[in-house]
Structure formats: structure tokens, C-alpha cells
Amino acid sequence: MDIARPERARELRLRRIIAWTAGAVVIGLVTLGLSRLKPAAPQVEKASLWIGQVERGPMLREVRGSGTLVPVEVNWIASPNDARVSRILTLAGSAVEPGTVILELSNPEQMQRETDAKFQLVAAEADYASLKSRLESDRLNEQAAVAQLKAEYEQAKLRADVDEDMFRRGILPDLARRVSRNAAEELATRYKFAQERLSVSGGSTNAQLAAQRAKVDQYRTQYALQQGQVALLRVRAGIAGVLQQVSAEVGQRVNAGTVLAKVVQPSRLKAAVKIPETQAKDIQLGQRASVDTRNGVVAGHVMRIDPAAENGTVTVDVGLDGALPKGARPDLNVDGTIELERLARVLYVQRPVHADEEQSGTVFRLDPSGATARRVKVRFGRSSVSAIQIESGLKEGDRIILSDVSQWDRYDQIRLQ
């Protein structure tokens, strides 16, 4: 027969509670200790890393961008006025000279304006000729009248001289002498006025002819202008080069100013290189540059910097100083490198991934044995395409990991194998 022992049951229950509590405390302490332990350094295969060495010496600062070859001289040919495309005489891709006719336009209104201007000019020239003939006739009549008065005056003067002599001899009475003298003086006055009138009429003639000549010149200028407008209906290349495109079709109606064709000079090219706007702040006109066309590298210089950024880049025009490699043509994709400056005797290293100019960052520096790499803080200075200046945190001869180390951001040390 079993005897109930309540004290024994309470003792067992108390022991279980103590054991569970002790176990929970142990587990908590272990967890706390493990949480404070640093993660074990990961192992990384050394051959998969890109490692660079810090050096001291001259550093060439460069910026690089991609772009295309574009013509230095481009002639965009626009329609001179509203017209219709009659014929296309030259196709895209053809070599052209300045006088090469690319296409012909038709504009009946312009042809009518030219005809009207021509008739106005002919009428003005006829009016000028008629006026000149009439004024010349009037001048001859006035000259004849002056000559007639001169003859009459000379005859009257001769008569007055004879009468004066006869009066002195007592043959002619005084009245007759005075009559002949007055007649001579009257003709002298009329002759003088006729000469003055002839002189004034000469000036008036020149003024009338000048006014009519100006009118003729005005109509001649208008006619030449209309002739020029008609001549522009035969659209010419304007420069020697290659017809790159024709933007019109036969029968198409075009408005004044519509672009009809594009002519370029393929032998005179420049590189339009797009540089990230964060790297373009130190670019100056005249800086040396090089352009890689994939078939060769051409030396050049910065000839223009776009004043505005577009889509995060600044367009820089690089003039080509050397001969173009074979295959160079407009719109060819190229890479451009611009030399900013040469820094003398600075501490630098090949540019690590995610290293920013004039910013602080961290890199993994290898120990002398190369078995481990520890994270160190570094202050970067000025940068180039493939190198960056070290202002603090590293010394000459240090080796660092240049590869992307973002996957080890939570580690301060890695082991290399």
C-alpha cells in the first residue's frame, strides 16, 4: 500500500523550476556573449581580387567620355520660300561642289513676281530715256535761243557803236544815237538772263535725270532680288563635300525655312564627347586631348565646351590635330580623353571602385604577408580616369584592394587565400 508524501512532490516541482530557470539564464548569457562576438573574418580567394599599390610620383589627371565624330562645317539647306519640289537631281551620299544642284523647286507666284519686276524695270528705263531725250531737246532749244540773242546783241552793239561815231561827227542826231544804245543794252540784258536761265536749266536737268535714274536703280534692285529668289529655286550644295541627307520628296509642298538637305565635309571632323558633369568642372579651352576611333588614336584639343548640361553630361567638342584614321566618318562612335593637369610628386593609387574625388572612404589594406586585409579610413584627393590622389590614411608602398568590397561592409578584416 502506497503512502502519499506531499512534501516530496513539492520538492520535485521546486527542483524543476530551479533547473528551468538556471537553463534559461545560461541560454541568455550564452546568447549575449555570442551577440557581442565579432563575425569571423571571411575567406576570399586572392586571385579574384584586383590589388593596387600606393605610389608617389607624377600623376596625370584626365577625364574620359564617349561620343561621336561630327563635321566641323555643316550646311543645312532650307527652302527660300513656299514652293513645291519638282525634281531631285542629286541623291544622298553623292560628292557635291558648291554649285551642284541638289533639287529643283517650283513657285508660279515667284515667277510672276520676277516678271512683274522685269516689266517695271523696262518701263522705268524707257521713262528715263524719254525724259533724257526731252530734256536734251529743251536744252538745245534754249542754247539756240541764247545763240540768237547773242547774235542780235552783237549786231545791236555794232549799230550803237556806229551811231556813236556818226553822232560825234555831227552826222546823226542824239536821239538816234540813244535809241540804238538802249536797244544794245536791252539785248545785252536779255542775253545775260538767257545765259543764266540756260545754266539753271542744266542743273534742273541733272536733278530730274538723277531722280529718274534712282527710280530705275530701285526697279533694277527689285528685279535682281526677284531673279535671286527664282535662282534659289534651284537648290545648290553651297559647299564642297558630301550630300548627307535629302529631306524632301518629289511633289511635296514645303514652307519657307523648311530644311531640304544637309551637306557636310567628311574630311573635316571633330569629336563631340560627352563628359559626366561632375568631372567637367576642370575642363578648359585649349587643353590637350586624344580621340580613339577604334582604328587609331588622334591627338586633338578642346575647342568648345557646351554651357549647359544635358542628361547629366556636358558636351565637349575636341578638334582633331592629326590625320584621320581609315574608316573615320561622321556619326562614328569614339572615346575621348582630355588631359586636365599633371600633378608633380603626389601620393596616388589606381582608382578603387566607388572612390570619389575629394571625399573620405574606406579600403582594405593588405598586411605585409598578404594573408589578411584590414579596413582603413582614407581621404581621397583629386582624381583621374584610372588613378586618384591619396591625401591621408595610406603611405607609399601600401597595397589595397581596388575591387568592389561592398559585400564585406560588415567586416573590418578579411582573410586571403
C-alpha positions as CSV (number, residue, x, y, z in Angstrom):
1,M,0.0,0.0,0.0
2,D,1.5,3.4,-1.2
3,I,1.6,6.3,1.3
4,A,1.1,9.8,-0.1
5,R,4.0,12.2,0.6
6,P,3.0,15.8,-0.4
7,E,6.4,17.2,0.7
8,R,8.2,15.0,-1.9
9,A,6.0,16.3,-4.7
10,R,6.7,20.0,-3.8
11,E,10.4,19.3,-3.6
12,L,10.4,17.8,-7.1
13,R,8.4,20.7,-8.5
14,L,10.8,23.2,-7.0
15,R,13.8,21.4,-8.4
16,R,12.3,21.5,-11.9
17,I,11.6,25.3,-11.6
18,I,15.2,25.9,-10.4
19,A,16.6,23.8,-13.3
20,W,14.4,25.6,-15.9
21,T,15.4,29.0,-14.5
22,A,19.1,28.1,-14.5
23,G,18.9,26.8,-18.0
24,A,17.2,30.0,-19.2
25,V,19.8,32.1,-17.5
26,V,22.6,30.1,-19.1
27,I,21.0,30.3,-22.5
28,G,20.6,34.1,-22.1
29,L,24.2,34.5,-21.1
30,V,25.4,32.4,-24.0
31,T,23.3,34.4,-26.4
32,L,24.5,37.7,-25.0
33,G,28.1,36.5,-25.3
34,L,27.6,35.3,-28.9
35,S,26.0,38.6,-29.9
36,R,29.0,40.5,-28.7
37,L,31.4,38.4,-30.6
38,K,32.6,39.9,-33.9
39,P,31.8,37.9,-37.0
40,A,34.5,35.7,-38.2
41,A,36.7,37.1,-40.9
42,P,35.5,35.7,-44.3
43,Q,38.0,33.9,-46.5
44,V,38.4,35.4,-50.0
45,E,40.4,34.0,-52.9
46,K,43.2,36.4,-53.5
47,A,43.4,35.6,-57.3
48,S,39.8,37.0,-57.7
49,L,40.7,40.4,-56.3
50,W,42.2,43.5,-58.1
51,I,45.0,44.8,-55.9
52,G,46.9,48.0,-56.4
53,Q,49.9,49.6,-54.7
54,V,50.2,53.2,-53.5
55,E,52.9,55.1,-55.3
56,R,54.5,58.5,-55.1
57,G,55.3,60.5,-58.2
58,P,53.8,62.5,-61.1
59,M,50.1,61.8,-61.7
60,L,48.3,62.7,-64.9
61,R,44.7,63.9,-64.4
62,E,42.4,63.0,-67.2
63,V,38.7,62.7,-67.9
64,R,37.1,60.4,-70.4
65,G,33.9,60.2,-72.2
66,S,32.2,58.6,-75.2
67,G,30.8,60.5,-78.2
68,T,30.7,60.7,-82.0
69,L,32.6,62.3,-84.9
70,V,30.7,65.2,-86.3
71,P,31.5,67.5,-89.2
72,V,33.2,70.8,-88.4
73,E,31.2,72.5,-91.2
74,V,27.6,71.6,-91.9
75,N,25.4,73.3,-94.5
76,W,21.7,73.0,-93.7
77,I,19.9,74.0,-96.9
78,A,16.4,75.4,-96.3
79,S,13.6,76.3,-98.8
80,P,13.8,80.1,-99.7
81,N,10.1,80.4,-99.8
82,D,6.9,78.4,-100.1
83,A,7.3,76.0,-103.1
84,R,6.7,72.5,-104.5
85,V,9.5,70.0,-105.1
86,S,9.7,69.4,-108.8
87,R,12.8,67.2,-109.2
88,I,15.6,65.7,-107.1
89,L,18.8,65.7,-109.1
90,T,21.4,64.5,-106.5
91,L,21.0,61.6,-104.1
92,A,22.3,61.3,-100.6
93,G,25.9,60.1,-100.4
94,S,27.0,61.9,-103.5
95,A,30.0,64.1,-103.6
96,V,29.0,67.7,-104.4
97,E,30.6,71.0,-105.3
98,P,29.3,74.4,-104.2
99,G,27.3,74.8,-107.4
100,T,25.9,71.3,-107.6
101,V,22.1,71.4,-108.0
102,I,20.5,69.1,-105.5
103,L,16.8,69.6,-106.3
104,E,14.5,72.0,-108.1
105,L,11.5,73.8,-106.7
106,S,8.6,75.4,-108.5
107,N,6.7,78.5,-107.4
108,P,4.5,80.2,-110.0
109,E,3.9,83.2,-107.8
110,Q,7.6,83.8,-107.5
111,M,8.0,83.5,-111.3
112,Q,5.2,86.1,-111.7
113,R,6.9,88.4,-109.3
114,E,10.1,88.2,-111.3
115,T,8.2,89.0,-114.5
116,D,6.4,92.0,-112.9
117,A,9.7,93.3,-111.6
118,K,11.3,92.9,-115.1
119,F,8.4,94.9,-116.7
120,Q,8.7,97.6,-114.1
121,L,12.4,97.9,-114.8
122,V,11.8,98.1,-118.5
123,A,9.2,100.8,-118.1
124,A,11.4,102.8,-115.8
125,E,14.3,102.6,-118.2
126,A,12.0,103.8,-121.0
127,D,10.8,106.7,-118.9
128,Y,14.4,107.6,-118.2
129,A,15.3,107.5,-121.9
130,S,12.2,109.6,-122.8
131,L,12.9,112.2,-120.1
132,K,16.6,112.4,-121.1
133,S,15.6,112.9,-124.8
134,R,13.1,115.6,-123.9
135,L,15.4,117.5,-121.6
136,E,18.2,117.3,-124.1
137,S,15.8,118.8,-126.7
138,D,14.8,121.6,-124.4
139,R,18.4,122.3,-123.6
140,L,19.2,122.5,-127.4
141,N,16.3,124.9,-127.9
142,E,17.5,127.1,-125.0
143,Q,21.0,127.1,-126.4
144,A,19.7,128.1,-129.8
145,A,17.7,130.9,-128.2
146,V,20.8,132.1,-126.3
147,A,22.8,132.0,-129.5
148,Q,20.1,134.0,-131.3
149,L,20.1,136.7,-128.5
150,K,23.9,136.8,-128.7
151,A,23.8,137.4,-132.4
152,E,21.2,140.1,-132.0
153,Y,23.1,141.7,-129.1
154,E,26.3,141.8,-131.1
155,Q,24.5,143.3,-134.1
156,A,22.8,145.9,-131.9
157,K,26.1,146.8,-130.2
158,L,27.8,147.2,-133.6
159,R,24.9,149.5,-134.6
160,A,25.2,151.5,-131.4
161,D,29.0,151.9,-131.9
162,V,28.4,153.2,-135.5
163,D,25.7,155.6,-134.4
164,E,28.0,156.9,-131.6
165,D,30.7,157.6,-134.2
166,M,28.3,159.4,-136.5
167,F,27.0,161.4,-133.6
168,R,30.5,162.6,-132.8
169,R,30.9,163.7,-136.4
170,G,27.6,165.6,-136.3
171,I,26.0,163.4,-138.9
172,L,23.5,161.6,-136.7
173,P,21.2,163.3,-134.2
174,D,21.4,162.5,-130.5
175,L,18.0,160.8,-130.4
176,A,19.0,158.2,-132.9
177,R,22.3,157.5,-131.0
178,R,20.4,157.0,-127.7
179,V,17.8,154.7,-129.4
180,S,20.5,152.4,-130.8
181,R,22.4,152.4,-127.5
182,N,19.3,151.5,-125.5
183,A,18.5,148.7,-128.0
184,A,22.0,147.3,-127.5
185,E,21.8,147.5,-123.7
186,E,18.4,145.7,-123.7
187,L,19.7,142.9,-125.8
188,A,22.7,142.6,-123.5
189,T,20.4,142.2,-120.5
190,R,18.3,139.7,-122.3
191,Y,21.4,137.8,-123.4
192,K,22.7,137.7,-119.8
193,F,19.4,136.4,-118.4
194,A,19.2,133.8,-121.1
195,Q,22.7,132.5,-120.2
196,E,21.7,132.3,-116.5
197,R,18.5,130.5,-117.4
198,L,20.5,128.1,-119.5
199,S,22.8,127.4,-116.6
200,V,19.9,126.9,-114.1
201,S,18.1,124.6,-116.6
202,G,21.2,122.5,-116.8
203,G,21.1,121.9,-113.0
204,S,17.4,121.1,-113.2
205,T,18.0,118.7,-116.0
206,N,20.6,116.8,-114.0
207,A,18.3,116.7,-111.0
208,Q,15.4,115.3,-113.0
209,L,17.6,112.7,-114.6
210,A,19.1,111.7,-111.2
211,A,15.6,111.2,-109.8
212,Q,14.6,109.1,-112.7
213,R,17.9,107.2,-112.6
214,A,17.3,106.4,-108.9
215,K,13.9,105.0,-109.8
216,V,15.5,102.9,-112.4
217,D,18.1,101.6,-109.9
218,Q,15.3,100.8,-107.5
219,Y,13.4,98.7,-110.0
220,R,16.7,97.1,-111.1
221,T,17.4,96.1,-107.5
222,Q,14.0,94.7,-107.1
223,Y,14.3,92.7,-110.3
224,A,17.7,91.4,-109.2
225,L,16.2,90.4,-105.9
226,Q,13.4,88.5,-107.6
227,Q,15.9,86.9,-110.0
228,G,17.8,85.8,-107.0
229,Q,14.7,84.3,-105.4
230,V,14.0,82.4,-108.7
231,A,17.6,81.2,-108.8
232,L,17.2,79.8,-105.3
233,L,14.5,77.5,-106.6
234,R,17.4,75.5,-108.0
235,V,18.8,74.4,-104.6
236,R,22.6,74.1,-104.6
237,A,25.0,72.5,-102.2
238,G,26.8,75.7,-101.2
239,I,30.0,73.9,-100.1
240,A,32.2,71.1,-101.4
241,G,31.6,67.9,-99.5
242,V,29.1,65.0,-99.4
243,L,25.3,65.2,-99.5
244,Q,24.4,63.5,-96.3
245,Q,20.7,63.7,-96.5
246,V,17.8,64.9,-98.6
247,S,14.7,65.6,-96.6
248,A,12.1,66.1,-99.3
249,E,10.1,64.1,-101.9
250,V,9.1,65.0,-105.4
251,G,5.7,66.7,-105.4
252,Q,6.0,67.7,-101.7
253,R,4.9,71.2,-100.7
254,V,7.4,72.9,-98.5
255,N,7.2,76.1,-96.5
256,A,9.8,78.8,-96.3
257,G,12.6,77.8,-94.0
258,T,11.9,74.0,-94.3
259,V,15.2,72.1,-94.2
260,L,15.6,70.3,-97.6
261,A,19.1,68.9,-97.4
262,K,22.3,68.6,-95.4
263,V,25.8,68.8,-96.8
264,V,28.9,68.0,-94.8
265,Q,32.6,67.9,-95.3
266,P,33.7,64.4,-94.2
267,S,37.4,65.4,-94.3
268,R,37.0,68.0,-91.6
269,L,35.6,66.3,-88.5
270,K,35.6,66.9,-84.7
271,A,34.7,64.8,-81.8
272,A,31.6,65.6,-79.7
273,V,32.5,63.9,-76.4
274,K,30.0,63.7,-73.5
275,I,31.8,64.1,-70.1
276,P,29.9,63.5,-66.8
277,E,29.0,66.8,-65.4
278,T,30.8,66.0,-62.1
279,Q,34.1,65.7,-64.0
280,A,33.7,68.6,-66.4
281,K,34.4,71.4,-63.9
282,D,38.2,71.5,-64.6
283,I,38.0,71.3,-68.4
284,Q,39.3,74.5,-70.2
285,L,39.6,75.6,-73.8
286,G,42.8,74.5,-75.5
287,Q,43.6,71.5,-73.2
288,R,45.2,68.6,-74.9
289,A,43.0,65.6,-75.8
290,S,43.1,62.3,-77.7
291,V,40.3,60.6,-79.6
292,D,40.1,56.8,-80.0
293,T,38.3,55.8,-83.2
294,R,38.9,52.1,-82.6
295,N,41.1,52.2,-85.7
296,G,43.6,54.6,-84.3
297,V,44.1,57.4,-81.8
298,V,44.2,61.0,-83.0
299,A,45.6,63.9,-81.0
300,G,43.4,67.0,-80.5
301,H,42.5,69.9,-78.3
302,V,39.4,71.2,-76.6
303,M,37.7,73.8,-78.9
304,R,34.3,74.2,-77.3
305,I,32.5,73.4,-74.1
306,D,28.7,73.3,-74.0
307,P,27.5,75.9,-71.5
308,A,24.6,73.6,-70.4
309,A,24.5,70.1,-69.1
310,E,22.1,67.5,-70.6
311,N,21.1,64.2,-69.0
312,G,24.0,64.5,-66.6
313,T,26.7,65.1,-69.2
314,V,28.4,68.1,-70.7
315,T,29.3,68.0,-74.5
316,V,32.9,69.0,-75.2
317,D,34.0,69.5,-78.8
318,V,37.5,68.2,-79.5
319,G,39.3,69.5,-82.6
320,L,41.4,66.9,-84.3
321,D,45.0,67.9,-85.0
322,G,46.2,64.8,-86.7
323,A,45.3,62.8,-89.8
324,L,42.1,60.8,-89.5
325,P,42.4,57.0,-89.4
326,K,40.9,54.9,-92.1
327,G,37.2,54.5,-91.7
328,A,36.6,57.7,-89.9
329,R,33.3,59.2,-90.9
330,P,30.5,61.3,-89.4
331,D,28.5,59.7,-86.6
332,L,31.3,57.2,-85.9
333,N,31.3,56.3,-82.1
334,V,34.6,57.3,-80.4
335,D,36.1,57.6,-77.0
336,G,37.7,60.9,-76.0
337,T,40.3,61.6,-73.2
338,I,41.0,65.1,-72.1
339,E,44.2,65.9,-70.2
340,L,43.4,68.3,-67.2
341,E,46.8,68.7,-65.5
342,R,50.0,67.0,-64.4
343,L,50.5,66.7,-60.6
344,A,54.1,66.5,-59.5
345,R,55.2,64.1,-56.8
346,V,51.9,63.2,-55.2
347,L,50.8,60.0,-53.4
348,Y,48.3,58.1,-55.6
349,V,46.9,54.7,-56.4
350,Q,44.9,53.1,-59.1
351,R,41.3,54.2,-58.6
352,P,39.3,51.8,-56.3
353,V,35.7,51.1,-57.1
354,H,33.4,53.7,-55.5
355,A,36.2,56.0,-54.7
356,D,35.0,59.7,-55.1
357,E,37.2,62.7,-55.6
358,E,37.7,65.0,-52.6
359,Q,35.8,62.5,-50.4
360,S,36.6,60.2,-47.5
361,G,36.1,56.4,-47.7
362,T,37.4,53.1,-46.5
363,V,39.6,50.5,-48.3
364,F,41.0,47.1,-47.3
365,R,44.8,47.4,-46.8
366,L,46.8,44.2,-47.1
367,D,49.2,43.3,-44.3
368,P,52.9,42.8,-45.2
369,S,52.4,39.0,-45.5
370,G,49.4,39.4,-47.8
371,A,47.4,36.8,-45.7
372,T,44.9,39.3,-44.4
373,A,43.4,42.7,-45.3
374,R,42.1,45.2,-42.7
375,R,39.7,48.1,-43.3
376,V,41.3,51.6,-43.0
377,K,39.9,55.1,-43.4
378,V,41.3,57.1,-46.4
379,R,40.9,60.7,-47.5
380,F,41.0,60.9,-51.3
381,G,42.1,64.0,-53.3
382,R,42.0,64.9,-57.0
383,S,41.2,62.0,-59.4
384,S,41.8,61.0,-62.9
385,V,40.3,58.3,-65.2
386,S,42.3,55.5,-63.6
387,A,44.1,57.0,-60.6
388,I,43.2,59.0,-57.6
389,Q,45.3,61.0,-55.1
390,I,45.7,59.9,-51.5
391,E,45.7,62.7,-49.0
392,S,45.7,60.7,-45.8
393,G,45.3,57.1,-44.5
394,L,47.8,55.3,-46.6
395,K,51.5,55.6,-47.3
396,E,53.8,54.8,-50.2
397,G,54.1,51.0,-50.8
398,D,50.8,50.1,-49.2
399,R,48.8,47.5,-51.1
400,I,45.0,47.8,-51.1
401,I,42.0,46.0,-52.7
402,L,40.7,48.0,-55.6
403,S,37.8,45.7,-56.4
404,D,34.2,46.2,-55.2
405,V,34.2,45.4,-51.5
406,S,30.6,46.4,-50.7
407,Q,29.8,42.7,-50.0
408,W,32.1,42.9,-46.9
409,D,30.8,46.1,-45.5
410,R,30.1,44.5,-42.1
411,Y,33.6,43.1,-41.8
412,D,36.7,45.0,-40.7
413,Q,39.1,42.2,-41.8
414,I,39.1,39.5,-44.4
415,R,41.5,36.6,-44.9
416,L,43.1,36.0,-48.2
417,Q,44.0,32.5,-49.5
